[in-house]
Amino acid sequence: MGICEDDKESRIRLLGMVTDSAEKVTAEAFESAEDLLDHFFPGKFDLLILDIYLGKMTGIDALEQIRRKDTRVVAAIATTSQDFALESYRLRAARYLEKPVKEDDIRDLIRDVIHKKESEPHFEGEAGGKRIRVPFDCILFAEQRGKNICLHMDDGEELVFRGKLDDEKSKFSEKYFFRCHKSFLVNLSKICGIDRELLTFVMQGGEQVHIHRQGFFAAKRAYEHYLFSIVEGWKNEEQGTDK
């Protein structure tokens, strides 16, 4: 969890409430938006609690920059003013915490974040000496690059983990991913089409993922099956609504 608060007393108080809210919850505190942004990268935090008034850069300014890199991290705004409520909701802030922040509000917020984290499908591994959980729907594809696995993210970032796809394949659910090449594992939900001449999947953002020639028709069937499952899901939802 990350806390950004320029007032030392409030920062220490928030830090204590967060770490006391549940077992195995850790938090890192920053006294300025600039300091937070210097240390931030997608997947680093499950939750950010941001004060509005932080000096040169406000908490809203910081969250706007963070959203360009990470659309999934849960964010909460802590302030004495309601002036930025609309801006905070535009940036998908989960909560608007009135200061002084109450322990019950922090406890409820942490509980919701933990539930969200435990329930969403994800890949977990070591990157840069830290344990990181990466939601499946942020991953375009995984690539074996030498002795490392490179996760190509939908925001253009790359996360590098030590390991082999052969060993880590089981961590990627077959419901979402397909091994289309010895060096590539593709997220079926991020495919825009198939280039038959180049034998590639065309991904969101235009990147192309190689398909093994001998496995082309199996890859094509896997993608078509995924699309069919999506359509069936829509039909079931519509029938449920009609009832």
N, C-alpha and C positions, 0 to 999 in steps of 0.2 A: 504494500500500500504506500502511496506517496502523499505527503502533506506539504502544502505550500502556504505559509503564514509568516508575515514579517514581524509580528509582535511576539517576542520571545516567550512571554508568559502563556499566551494563547497557544503558541506552537507546542510547548511542553505539555500543556493540558490536553490538547488534541492527540498528541503522540501517546500519552498515557491511556486515554480512553480507547483509542484504536487497539493498542496492544493488549489491553485488559478485556476487550470485548469478546474474544474467543481464543481457544488454544491454537498454538502454532501460527498466529497472525503476527507478521513482522511489518514494521513501517519505517520509512525513511523521510526525514523532514528537511525542507528547504526554506530559506528565509526570503527568497526572491524568485520571481518568475524566470528570470534569466538563468539562475542556478538550476532550477528544475529542468528547463529546456536543454541545458548543457548535458544533463545526465539522462535525459529521457530517450528511450527507443521503444518501438512497438513490442509489446509483450512483457516489458519490464514490470509494469504495475497492473494489478487487477482493479484497483480503485485509486482515484485521485480526489483529494479534498482541497479545494482552492479558495483562498480568501479573495475578495474582489479587489480591495485596495492594497496594492503591493509596492507602490512606488512608481517608477517610470512606466512599467508594464503592468497592466491589471491582470487579474485572474482570468477574465474573459479573453483578453488578448492572448494569454498563454494557451488557453483551451482551444482557441481558434487555430493556432499553429499546431497544436497536438492533433487536432482532428484531421489535419492534412496528412498526417503520418499514420494515425491510429484511430479508426472509426469505432472501435469496439470497447476500449477501456471505459469503465464506469467512472463518471465524474460527478462530484457534488460541489455545489457552491455554498460557501459559508460567509455570511455578511449580515450587517445590521440594516442594510437598505434593500428595498424591493425594486429599485430603479432598473436593475439589470435582469429581471426575471425573464422577460421575453427573449433577450439575447442568450441567456443560459439555456432556455428550452430549445432555441434554434440550434444550439450546439450540442443538443441531446444530453444535457445534464440530467442525471437521474433524480437528484434531490436539490432542493433549495433550503439550506439549513440556516435557521435564524440564530444569530449569536446573542448571548453566549450559547454555544451548542450544548444540547442536553445529552446525557449519557444514553438515555433510551433511544434517541434518534440515531446515535452512532451504532448502537447495538443492532437496531433494526436494519440499518444500512449494510453493516458488515454481514449480517445473516443473509440478506438478499444477494450480496455479491458472492458469498461462498456457495450458495445454492446454484447461482448461475454458472459459476466456475465448474462445479462438480457435475452439472447436467449437460454441458455442451461438449460435443465430440472434439477431441484435440490431439495433437502430437506433443510429446514431452521429451526433452533431451537437454544435453549440456552444450551451451554456446558461450564462448568467451569466459569460461570458468564459472558460469552460472546456470542454474536449472531454469529452463524456460518452457512454458506451456503455450502452444500455438494453436488457436482454433482452426479446424479444418477449412472453414469457409473463408479464411484469409489466405489460403495457400492455392496458388495456381498449379504448380507442379514441383516435384522433388527431383533433383538431378544428382547422380553420382559424379563427383568431380575429384578425381584422385582418391585420397583416403577420407574425403569428407562428403557429407550430404548437404547440398545447397537447397534450401527452400526458397523458391521464387514466390514472392508475396503479391497480392493483388494491388498493393499500393506502390509497386516498383522496387521495394526493398528486397534484399537477400539476407537470409539467416543461414549461417554455416555451422553445422554440427559434425563432430567427429563420428565416423561410423560408415557402415556399408548398407546399401539398400537391401541386400540379401538378408542381413540380420535384423533390420528395422522394419521390414515390410509389414510384419504382423501388427505394428502400431498404427498403420494406416488402414482404416476400415474399408473393406471391399465394397461397401455400400456407396462410398464416395470416390474411391481411387482405383485406378487400373494400371497395371504394369505393362506399358505399351512397348517398352524397349529395355534392354538390360541396364541402361543408364538413366531411365526416366520412369517416373510414377506420376500419372496425371490425375488431376482432380476433375472428374466427369462433369461436375456442376459448373466449371469455369470454361468449358469448351464452347467455342462459337461455331465451329464447323470443321470439315476435313478437307485437306488439300490432297487429292488423289495423285496428282503428278509428283509432288514432293514427298508424299507419304508422311504427312505430318498432321497433327491436331493443331488447329488455329485457336489460340486462347484469347480470352478477354485482354485487351491491350495490344493485340497483334503478335505476340510471341508465338513461335511455332515449336512444337514438341515432336521429336522424331518417333515414328512408329516402325517397329521391326518389320521388314518386308514379309517375312514368313508368317508373321502374326497380324497382318493388316486386317484380314476379315474378322478375326476374333476381336480386335480392337474396335472395329466398326460395329460389330454386334453388341459389344459391351456399351458403347455410347448410345446406340439405338434403344437398347433395353433400359438404360437410365432415363432417356427421354420418355419412353413408354410409361415407366413407373411414375414419372412426374404427372403426365396426363391422367393416369388412373387416379392419382391422388387428388387432382383437381375435381374429377368426376365424383369421387366419393364425398368430397367436401360439399359439392353442389347438392348431391342427393341428401346429405345430412341436413343441409340448410332447408331444402324443400320439405323435409319431414317436419 
